[in-house]
Amino acid sequence: MRYGAAVPATETDPPPGATPPTGAGPRPLPGQDLRTQWVATLAVVVVGALTIRPMGFSGRGLAVTALFVVNCLALLARRLPEAKVPPRLALVWLALGVVAAAALIGVSSTGTAYLFAFFLAGHAGYRLEIRPALLLALGCSLLCGGVLFLRIGPGYQELPYVVGLVTGVPVVIGVVNRSRHRAIRAAIDAAESAERAARAEARTAVLTERGRIARDVHDVLAHSLAGINMQLELADALLDTGDLDRVREANDKAHSMVKESLKQAQWTVHALREDALPLVESLTAMVESSGHRDALTVTGTVREVPARVTQNLLRIAQEALTNAARYAPGGEVRVELEFAAASTTLRVVNRPGTREGATGGGSGMGLIGMRERVALLGGTITAGPVVEGPDQGGWQVEAVIPE
């Protein structure tokens, strides 16, 4: 027989991390058979009603009936959820139930009144902390055993007092069940916490991936669409002047930008689909496709780097090359990839352009995107004009990614 508080079952369990509805009790634990507990409780009540005598509405029969009702109420109160019964109130209720059980043993002449004491002592071990539960069980044994030993009241003439002394023993079963209940609840709570943490981690990963895709889309579309739009607006404005040569020039530039945008889109789609791109080969192809042959220099011992490092370095290189083509067209571009013992460094340097480049400072989102990429890898990035040396007047972007 298990002594434990009944926990009302809900029709549907809320998802982990959800707040249970107001007034809802805790969910039943695995292995907690509520029907068995109800059947056992009702069985004690029915057996007591059939065997405990005398019962009536006058004299000793009235006293037996009243004590029987009190014992039934005390036993049925085991079904109350723990959250609704404070520990002190539970101690008072169980103590009164034990006294009523001992009194019923003394007043009745036959029957199974001692079963109420057994069940109440067992539930005290489950509902109360160990110390008050043991004290209450000891009091139960002494009361019931004393009633039988001293023959207080009519009592049972043939029932040995040892039966009364052992009425407190079920407290051990209750304590064991309480410990098991707490262990299972702790395991369930830990599993739910782990699941919530896993969901939070998955959501963070989704948001991070969305940010990465947003940066990739910006790298491909922001510069190219802005440039194409500018050239088309220029061509539209020149139509009114009748300067067809400049209209054709603007139109050719727009076509050139469209072709470049298609190349960049292909690189972006390729990078999004591939888990691991070869850094040196991919960077070489990117530099050459931008129109700068033999512009890449690789120093140090070439090694494989994590896929996310490769992807972000390629995006930074793509952004830097796009900026060089837009703001310094015709200028020489130099790309350096350095493999050091503790870091990987990408450096893109462009000299001043030989033709007029795009005007305006841009949105600044490209530099922000590069900084975000490097920050995710725990590295550093510097971007700014070159103020001295052979590349003076140009622009340099340098990203250092630690191992």
N, C-alpha and C positions, 0 to 999 in steps of 0.2 A: 504494500500500500504506500502511495506517495502522499506526503503531506505538503501542500503548496497552495499558494493563493491562486485562485482562478483568474485568468486574464481574458477579458472579452475579445473575441476575434472579430476583426473587421472583414467586410466583404472583399475589399481589395486593398492590398498593401500599397502605401505611397512609395514613390521612387526614393532611392537613397538620397539623403540630404534634404528631402522635402519636409515641411513642417506638418506634423499630424494635425488633423482637424481638432478644434476645441472640444474638449469633453471626451475624446476618444481615449480608450485605454491602451496600454502597450500591447504590441503584437505578441501572440503566443510564441513561445520558444519551440525550436525543433524538439520533438519527442514529448511535448507537454500535452497529454491526452485529457482534455477538459471533460469529455463525456464520462470517462472512467471515474474522475473525481466526483462528478455529480451523482453518478450511480452509487458510489460508496457512501456519500453523505446521506442520500435518500434511503439507502439500505439500513443505515444505523437508526434513522428516524422511524422507519417502518418496523424494524425488529424491536425497537424500544416500545413502540406503541402496542405491539402484540404481546410482549412478555412482561413489561413492568406493571406490577400490581401492588396495591390496589389503586384504581383510578376512579374518580367520581367527582361529584360536585358538592360534597359535604364531608366534614371531618378530615381524617387522614387522607382519604381519597382526593379531596380538593387540594391538599398540600402537595401530594404526589403529582397531580395533574399540572399544577402551577409550576413546580420545579421542572417537570418534563418539558413544558412549553419554553421555559427560560433556557434549558439546555439545547433545545432544538434551534432557537434563535441564535444562541452563541455559536452553534456548529454551522448553521447556514451563513453566518456572517463571514466565514472563511472565504466566501466567494467575492467579497468586496475587494476592489483593486487596491494595491498598496498605496498608490498615489492619493487615494481619497481618505485614507485612514492614517493619521499621524502616529508615530511610534508610541507616544504616551497613551493615546486613546486605545491603541491595540493592546497595550499592557494591561490597562484597566479592564477592558472587555474580556480578555482571556483570563485574567485573575478572577473576575466575577463568575465567569463560566466554570472555572475549576472549583470554586466554592460551591456553586450550584450543583455540580456533578457529585461532589462529596456529600452534600446534603441529600441529594436524591438517593444515593447508595444507602444512607442511614435511614431515610424515611420509608422507602419502598421495601417490601418484604421479598419480592422475587423480581427476576428480570435481568436485563443487560445494561443497567445504568452505568456500569463502569466503562462501557465502550465510549461514552461521551468524554470521560476523563482521558482515555487513551488518545482519541483524535485531537482533543484540545491541546494536550501536551505536545503532540507531534507538530501541530500547526504553530505552537509557540516557538519551536525550534526553527521553523521556516520564516515566520513573520518578524521575530524579535532578534536583537543582537545576542551574541552567545551568552554573555553574562546574565542578563535578565531572563533569558530563556531557560538557562540551567537552574536559576533560583526559583523560577515559577514551576519548573518540572519537579524540583525537590519538594516544594510546598505541596504540589499535587500528590506526590507519593505519600508524604507524611499525613496529609489530611485524609486521603482515602484509606490508607493503611490504618490510621488511628481510629477512624470510624468503625472499621471492621474488627480491629483488635479490641477496642473498648466496648463494643456492642452498643454504640450510641444510637438511640432510637430502635425501632423494631429490627431494622437491618436484615442482612442475610444471615440466617442461623447456621448455614452449612458452608458459606463461602469463606475460604481461608483469607486471613489478612494479607498474605503475600501478594494476592491479586491486587490489592490496593497499593502495596508498595511499588509494584512494577508499572503502575499507570503512568509514571513520569518517564519511563524508558524510551518511548517513541520520540522524545525530544531529539535523540541522536539522529534518527532518520530525518527529522525536519532540518536539523543543522546541515546534514550532508546535502540534502536537496537544495537548501539555500545557497551553499557554496557552489554547487553545480550550476544552479540558476545564474548566479553572478558570473561564473566563468564563461558560460555560454553567451550571456548578454555582452560581456566584455569582448568576446571573440566576434560577435555580430557587429558591435559598434566599431571595432577595429577594421573589420572587412568593409563596412559602409564608409568609414573614413578613408580607407585606401581607395575605394571606388570613386569617392568624391574627388580625391587628389588626382586620380588618373584622369577623370573627366576634365578637371581644371587644367591639367597638363596638356591634354589633347586640344582643349580650346585654345590654350596659349600657342600650341604648335600651329593650329589653323590660322590664328591671327598673325603669327610670324610669317607663315607662308603667304598669306594675303598681302602682307607688307612687301615681301620680296617680289611677288608678281606685280604689285603696283609700281615698284621701282623699275622693274624690267619694262613694263608698258611705257612708263615715262621715258626711259632711255631710248625706246624705239620711236615713240610718237611725238613727244613734246617738241624736240628740236626740229625734226623733219617736217612735221605739219606746220609749225610756225614759219619755217623758211619757205615752204611751198606756198602757203597763204600769202606771204609777203611778196613773192615773185608774181603771183597771179594778180594781186592787187596792183602791183606796179604795171603789169601788162595792160590791165584794164584802164588804168589812168593814162597810159601812153597812147591808147587807141584814139583818144580824143585829139591828141597832138598830131597824129598822122605819121609819127616816127616809127615806121614798120621795122627798121633794123633793130631798134632798142626793144620793140615788142617781141621780135623773134629771140633776141638775146635773153630777155626775161623768161620767155616760154621754154627755151633750151635749159636754162638754169632750173626751172621747175621740174622738167623731165629728168634732169640729172639727179635732183634731190629725191624724186620718186624712186629711181633705180637704187639709190643709196639706201633709202628707207626699206625697200624690199630686201636688200642684203642684210640689213640690221634685223629685220623681222625674222628672216631665216635663221640667223644666229640665235635670236632669243628663243624661238620655238625649239631649236636644236638643244639649247641649254636646258630648257624646261623639261624636255623629254629624257635627256640623258642623266643618269645618276653620277657618272664619272667621266669627265672630259679630260683628255691629255692636255695639260696646261701649255706646254711649249708649242706643240703642234697647233693647237687651237689659236693661240696668240699669234703665231706666225701667219696662219691663214687669215686672221682678222686684219693684221697690219697690212698684208699684201693686198687684200681686197679693198682696203681704204686708199690704195694708190701709192703706198710707200714701200717699195721693194728694198730688201736688205736693211731695213731700219731697226730690226730687232737684234739686240745683243744679249746673250745669256752668259752669265758668269757664275762660278761656283759649281759644285757637284749637283747635277740635275737629279731630282728625286720626286717621287710621287707625293702629292699633297692631298689632304682631304677634299672630297668633292665640293663641299660648300666653299672652301677656300678658292678652289679653281673657278667656280661659278662667279663668285663675287669679284675676284681679280679680273676676270674677263669683262664683267659689267663695268668695272672702273675704267679699264682700258678702252672699252667702247665709248663711254661717256667722254673721256679725255680726247680721243681721236675725233669724235663728232664735234666737240667744241673747237678743236684745232682747225677742222675743215670749215667751220662756220665763221669763226672770228679771225682766222689767219690763213685764208686760202692761198695756196701756192708756197707757203712756208715749209721749210724742212722740218721733219718730225723724227725724233729719236726715241725709241722704246728700249728700256733696259729691264731685264729680269735677273735678279741676283738671289742666288741660293746661299745663304750664310748658315752657320752652324745652328743658330737659334732663331732664325727668322727667314722669311721670304719677302723680298722687296720688289715692288713694281714702280718704275719711274717712267713717266711720259713727258718729254720736253719738246716743245715746238718753238721755232724761231718766228720772228715777225713775218706776216704774210706779204706776198708780192702783189696781191690784188686787194681791192677793197672788200672788206668783210662785212658781216651783218652788224648793224648798229643796235644800240640798246644793251642793257645789262642782263636781259633774260629774267626768268622767274626765280632763279637761284635754287630751284628744286633739284637740279642735277648735282650740285655740290652737296646739298643736304642728303640726297640719296647715297652718294659716295661715302659720306661720313657715317651714315647709318649702317652701311655694309661693313665698314671697317670696325665700327663699334661692336657689331655682333660677333666679330672674330677676335675681339680683344686687342686690336692693333691701333695704329695711329696713322693719320693722313695729313699731309700738308699740301696746300694748293695756293699758288700766287705767282706774280710776275717775276721774271729773272732780271735781277738788277745789275749783274756784272758777268764778265766772261764772254765767250763767243756767242752765247745764246741771249745776250742782253736784249731786252725789249720783248722777249718771248714769254712763254708761260710754262710752268712746271707743276706736275701733279706727282706726288710720291706717297705710296701706301706701303707700310711696313706691317707684316702679319707675323706675330710670334708663333713658334712651334708649340 
